[in-house]
Amino acid sequence: MRSGNAQTKPGDILRRGTGGLGDVLRRKPAQPNSNPNSRAPAAASAPNCQPAVEWMRILQKESPDIDFRVWNPRLLFPRSVNLFRDEHFVPLFGKPYGQTNDRERLEYFDGLQRGCPSQLQGPDQELFRNMTQILTQPFRANAGVYGWTEVTKEAIRRDSVAAWGKTTAESLGSTPATLAGLQSTAALEQKAQTDMALLWPREKNALLQAIQARGKTIA
């Protein structure tokens, strides 16, 4: 990739760490490459890997039941796609995953893969190595189980469920202490058992406990 004085280098974007990649790209539109066959040079310096590592660590923390040294991508997808919910992805990338384009995702992830293996050490290095095997496709592919289309659809679906869970938890206090209220909490518990299974287990368990606690106060 050629860069003039007015163009931000991918390495600069990654090195900043505090600003979203999407924000920088929106401020400075990409200039057309006069040689479409040329390849982008490696970043001049190592990227800031820590934000990406902490983003990956969310999956590890939220999945104590999974050994990431041995994994099946198809079985892991329903859990790992939660990383691409707005709540987690926007702080890392600067905008929702569904609003990213191929170039942005590829430049970002290639920059990490070039610089982070040598920059990280110990547990962070092991985490990065394990997670990049799992998370490569959402940054590189458009189709397939881990492609942009499927990840976007499932991330939006989970954002909707998370919003429902939050609203439900906030409204439990107003559930009337009547038979109708008791029936309402029973219906909410059944819905939470199925719908909230898409989210982190912690989120599902927290809502179920809140619903059950409210049901006990009514009964």
C-alpha positions as CSV (number, residue, x, y, z in Angstrom):
1,M,0.0,0.0,0.0
2,R,1.4,3.4,-0.9
3,S,1.0,6.2,1.6
4,G,1.4,9.9,1.2
5,N,1.6,12.6,3.8
6,A,-2.2,12.7,4.0
7,Q,-2.7,8.9,4.4
8,T,-2.6,7.0,7.7
9,K,-0.5,3.9,7.7
10,P,-2.1,0.6,9.0
11,G,0.8,0.4,11.4
12,D,0.0,3.8,12.9
13,I,-3.7,2.8,13.3
14,L,-2.7,-0.4,15.2
15,R,0.0,1.4,17.2
16,R,-2.4,4.0,18.6
17,G,-4.6,1.4,20.3
18,T,-6.9,4.0,21.9
19,G,-8.7,5.0,18.7
20,G,-10.9,2.7,16.7
21,L,-9.6,1.6,13.3
22,G,-13.0,2.4,11.8
23,D,-12.8,6.0,13.1
24,V,-9.4,6.6,11.4
25,L,-10.5,5.1,8.1
26,R,-13.7,7.2,8.1
27,R,-11.7,10.4,8.6
28,K,-9.2,9.6,5.9
29,P,-10.6,7.9,2.8
30,A,-8.4,5.4,1.2
31,Q,-6.5,6.6,-1.9
32,P,-6.6,4.4,-5.0
33,N,-3.5,2.3,-5.6
34,S,-2.0,3.1,-9.0
35,N,-0.6,-0.4,-9.1
36,P,-3.4,-2.9,-8.3
37,N,-1.0,-5.8,-8.3
38,S,1.3,-4.4,-5.7
39,R,1.2,-5.7,-2.1
40,A,1.0,-3.6,1.0
41,P,4.4,-3.4,2.8
42,A,4.7,-4.7,6.4
43,A,4.0,-2.1,9.1
44,A,7.1,-0.1,10.1
45,S,6.7,-1.0,13.8
46,A,4.9,-3.6,15.9
47,P,1.2,-2.9,16.5
48,N,-0.3,-2.4,19.9
49,C,-1.4,-6.0,20.6
50,Q,-2.8,-5.6,24.1
51,P,-6.3,-4.4,23.1
52,A,-6.7,-7.4,20.8
53,V,-5.4,-9.8,23.4
54,E,-7.9,-8.4,26.0
55,W,-10.7,-8.7,23.5
56,M,-9.7,-12.3,22.9
57,R,-9.5,-12.9,26.6
58,I,-13.2,-12.2,27.0
59,L,-13.9,-15.5,25.2
60,Q,-11.6,-17.3,27.5
61,K,-13.0,-15.7,30.7
62,E,-16.6,-16.3,29.6
63,S,-15.9,-20.0,28.7
64,P,-14.2,-21.7,31.6
65,D,-15.8,-24.9,30.4
66,I,-13.8,-24.9,27.1
67,D,-10.3,-26.1,26.5
68,F,-9.1,-23.8,23.7
69,R,-6.1,-26.0,23.0
70,V,-8.5,-28.5,21.6
71,W,-11.4,-27.0,19.7
72,N,-14.0,-27.6,17.0
73,P,-14.7,-24.4,15.1
74,R,-18.3,-25.4,14.3
75,L,-19.1,-26.3,17.8
76,L,-17.4,-23.2,19.2
77,F,-19.0,-20.7,16.8
78,P,-22.2,-20.2,18.8
79,R,-20.1,-19.1,21.8
80,S,-17.2,-17.2,20.1
81,V,-19.5,-15.1,17.9
82,N,-20.5,-13.2,21.0
83,L,-17.1,-11.4,20.7
84,F,-18.6,-9.6,17.6
85,R,-21.5,-8.1,19.5
86,D,-21.4,-4.4,19.6
87,E,-20.7,-4.4,23.3
88,H,-17.3,-6.1,22.7
89,F,-16.3,-5.3,19.1
90,V,-17.0,-1.6,18.9
91,P,-14.5,-0.7,21.7
92,L,-11.8,-2.7,19.8
93,F,-12.5,-1.7,16.2
94,G,-14.4,1.6,16.5
95,K,-17.6,0.5,14.8
96,P,-20.0,-2.5,14.6
97,Y,-18.6,-5.6,12.9
98,G,-21.4,-5.5,10.3
99,Q,-20.2,-2.0,9.2
100,T,-16.6,-3.1,8.5
101,N,-15.3,-3.8,5.0
102,D,-13.0,-6.4,3.7
103,R,-10.0,-4.1,3.5
104,E,-10.3,-2.9,7.1
105,R,-10.6,-6.3,8.6
106,L,-7.8,-7.8,6.5
107,E,-5.4,-5.0,7.2
108,Y,-6.1,-5.0,10.9
109,F,-5.8,-8.8,11.4
110,D,-2.7,-9.1,9.1
111,G,-1.1,-6.3,11.1
112,L,-1.7,-8.3,14.3
113,Q,-0.4,-11.5,12.9
114,R,2.8,-9.9,11.7
115,G,3.6,-8.1,14.9
116,C,2.0,-9.8,17.9
117,P,3.7,-13.2,18.0
118,S,7.1,-11.6,18.6
119,Q,5.7,-8.8,20.8
120,L,3.7,-11.0,23.2
121,Q,5.1,-13.3,25.9
122,G,3.9,-16.1,28.2
123,P,0.2,-16.5,28.7
124,D,-0.6,-13.6,26.3
125,Q,1.3,-15.2,23.5
126,E,-0.3,-18.6,24.1
127,L,-3.8,-17.0,24.2
128,F,-3.1,-15.0,21.0
129,R,-1.9,-18.2,19.2
130,N,-4.9,-20.2,20.2
131,M,-7.5,-17.5,19.5
132,T,-6.1,-16.4,16.1
133,Q,-6.7,-19.9,14.9
134,I,-10.4,-19.6,15.9
135,L,-10.9,-15.9,14.9
136,T,-9.1,-15.7,11.5
137,Q,-12.1,-16.4,9.3
138,P,-14.3,-13.5,10.6
139,F,-11.5,-11.1,9.5
140,R,-10.7,-12.8,6.2
141,A,-13.8,-14.5,4.7
142,N,-17.2,-13.3,3.6
143,A,-18.9,-16.7,3.4
144,G,-19.0,-19.8,5.5
145,V,-19.7,-20.5,9.1
146,Y,-17.2,-17.9,10.3
147,G,-17.5,-15.5,7.3
148,W,-18.6,-11.9,7.5
149,T,-22.2,-12.6,6.4
150,E,-22.9,-15.3,9.1
151,V,-21.0,-13.5,11.9
152,T,-22.9,-10.3,11.2
153,K,-26.3,-12.0,11.3
154,E,-25.5,-13.9,14.5
155,A,-24.0,-10.9,16.2
156,I,-27.1,-8.8,15.5
157,R,-29.3,-11.6,16.7
158,R,-27.3,-11.8,20.0
159,D,-27.4,-8.0,20.4
160,S,-31.2,-8.3,20.3
161,V,-31.3,-11.1,22.8
162,A,-29.0,-9.2,25.1
163,A,-31.2,-6.1,24.9
164,W,-34.2,-8.2,25.7
165,G,-32.4,-9.7,28.7
166,K,-31.5,-6.3,30.1
167,T,-35.0,-5.0,29.7
168,T,-36.5,-8.1,31.3
169,A,-34.2,-7.9,34.3
170,E,-35.0,-4.2,34.8
171,S,-38.8,-4.8,34.7
172,L,-38.9,-7.8,37.1
173,G,-39.5,-5.5,40.1
174,S,-42.8,-4.3,38.6
175,T,-44.2,-7.8,38.1
176,P,-47.4,-7.9,40.1
177,A,-47.6,-10.2,43.2
178,T,-50.6,-12.1,41.7
179,L,-51.3,-15.4,40.0
180,A,-50.9,-13.6,36.7
181,G,-47.5,-12.3,37.9
182,L,-46.4,-15.8,38.9
183,Q,-47.4,-17.1,35.5
184,S,-45.5,-14.3,33.8
185,T,-42.3,-15.1,35.6
186,A,-42.7,-18.8,34.6
187,A,-43.1,-17.8,31.0
188,L,-40.1,-15.5,31.2
189,E,-38.0,-18.3,32.7
190,Q,-38.8,-20.6,29.9
191,K,-38.0,-18.0,27.3
192,A,-34.7,-17.1,29.0
193,Q,-33.7,-20.8,29.1
194,T,-33.8,-20.9,25.3
195,D,-33.1,-17.4,24.0
196,M,-30.3,-16.5,26.5
197,A,-28.4,-19.7,25.6
198,L,-27.1,-17.7,22.7
199,L,-25.2,-15.4,25.1
200,W,-22.4,-16.0,27.6
201,P,-23.4,-18.6,30.2
202,R,-22.9,-16.0,32.9
203,E,-25.5,-13.7,31.3
204,K,-28.0,-16.5,31.0
205,N,-27.5,-17.7,34.6
206,A,-27.8,-14.2,36.0
207,L,-31.2,-13.5,34.3
208,L,-32.5,-17.0,35.3
209,Q,-31.6,-16.4,38.9
210,A,-33.2,-12.9,38.9
211,I,-36.4,-14.3,37.4
212,Q,-36.5,-17.2,39.8
213,A,-35.9,-14.9,42.8
214,R,-38.8,-12.7,41.7
215,G,-41.0,-15.8,41.3
216,K,-40.2,-16.8,44.9
217,T,-41.2,-13.5,46.3
218,I,-44.6,-13.8,44.6
219,A,-45.3,-17.4,45.5
